[in-house]
Amino acid sequence: MSDLKIITLLRSQLFRNSFWGVFSNILQTLFVSLFFIIIARKYTSGEFAQFLIATTVYQLVASFSSLGLGQWFIRQYNSEAGKEVFTAKFLRTQLNLGLIFYAVNILLAYLIYPDSLIRILCLILGTNIIFDNFINAIRSLNIAEMKQKTTAIVLIADGLMKLLIGLILFVIPLSLTTLACYTIVARALTVMMFMGMSRSRLFSRRLFSLAALSRGDLRRLVLNNWQFIVIGSISIIYWRVGNIIISKMLTLNDVASYEIAYRFFSVLQILPVVASATIYPRFVQYFNAGDGDGLKRLYRLIFAGYSVLAIIFYFFFYSFSQELVPLLFGNNYPGAAACLQQMFLTFLLMPTVLLQANLIVAMGMESKDMWFNIISLLFYVAVCFVGLHYYPALWVINYSIFGSFIIFHLLQDILLIRRKVAALSHCLAFYSAIPVLIISYHYCFRYVNQYFLFTAYSAGLLILFFIVMINYTRSSEIFKQKAGLTFNKQPL
């Protein structure tokens, strides 16, 4: 692939759809975060923590409820002859799974928490599982068809509705259960908007009758694609299980501090999550076409951009978390700022982990990615329980997640080096540059004005990235010699 083709790719539908995906998810997450900021200020820290626990339970169950079949659907969609029946069957499957896992959500809440308010909130907020499954199915369809703009409009409206519900608290005080009911109504309206803006024939009674599923169909679907269940759920489990552990082993204030830190993290992680999901179909196209050179060049270009993005965001929150948290959430959560600084260590690796995970799945090695997920999750949970036994503090959770991401990233690197998609020299440069930058920044932070320091480091990284980009586009032959042209489609 020539440099001209790479530049054309950057201006293509792929990146336009990435823009819409990132833009809509950032706005939606910002609106939702403002909603949480409002309830953090309008309720006591204990009530806020109870609402967060109920939210965590449903989100944990929701991470399994779709069975991670969104990636499978996107990869399979273009190869299906009868796309409408195939899509309708997928939508129906997700709806049925949502109903099943809603019941699981209720059972889990009653088994873990004796508190009656938490149980009631789990009962109400758990309805989101049904709606979310259906919404995520339509989002997967829009990604497969490169129609992210439709998804963007609805997601922005969804976040805005949740923010408006929060603003009601400035006029009328509401109980937590009433507030939860209002959020469910907003989610139902989101589903109706998705159905109205999507192709109406997908929701016809006739098509749904043709897409009828038997137990055997569902069993075969799960057995043939069970790796996606693990892959699709663990990304959420990483963060939600942390809240569950904190709620059982630490205090309600710790629950609130962790969730406040995660609110900031969730806004920023939207950038690589949505961009990687949009780039994923292009990885699939390159791999299916046997274009190893194009695959490697796209991967390494995005990897460089993700790395710069991650480091700049880490610098920002390390520098300004002590001012941001009290400004937005008030002074009732003194541990949240330190928790935020620790949590963003993981952000240094998270974007490239997501990128490499999507690449590995696109190459048909979802079983490898699944085991990488399992290994890193088991490490995280084990270190959490052992660490909290000796040091009952939030930093144990954050450093456990960071350590598990290091292991995850290393496992991915080894696989991609063996497949000659990544180069050992690039991996060594990545693992050398990040510690040097972080240690030097921490050292300078003690002596240099934080605003000047952040600006100087960020500008330097951006200038360096653009220099690399210029050299990249002017040095095609040098790049090919360094990257290598071998590409093996056979599994390891």
Secondary structure, 3 states (H helix, E strand, C coil): CCHHHHHHHHCCHHHHHHHHHHHHHHHHHHHHHHHHHHHHHHCCHHHHHHHHHHHHHHHHHHHHHCCCHHHHHHHHHCCCCCHHHHHHHHHHHHHHHHHHHHHHHHHHHHHHCCCHHHHHHHHHHCCHHHHHHHHHHHHHHHHHCCCHHHHHHHHHHHHHHHHHHHHHCCCCCCCHHHHHHHHHHHHHHHHHHHHHHCCHHHHCHHHHHHCCCCHHHHHHHHHHCHHHHHHHHHHHHHHHHHHHHHHHHCCHHHHHHHHHHHHHHHHHHHHHHHHHHHHHHHHHHHHHHCCHHHHHHHHHHHHHHHHHHHHHHHHHHHHHHHHHHHHHHCCCCCCHHHHHHHHHHHHCCHHHHHHHHHHHHHCCCHHHHHHHHHHHHHHHHHHHHHHHHHCCCHHHHHHHHHHHHHHHHHHHHHHHHHCCCCCHHHHHHHHHHHHHHHHHHHHHHCCCCHHHHHHHHHHHHHHHHHHHHHHHHHCHHHHHHHHCCCCCCCCC
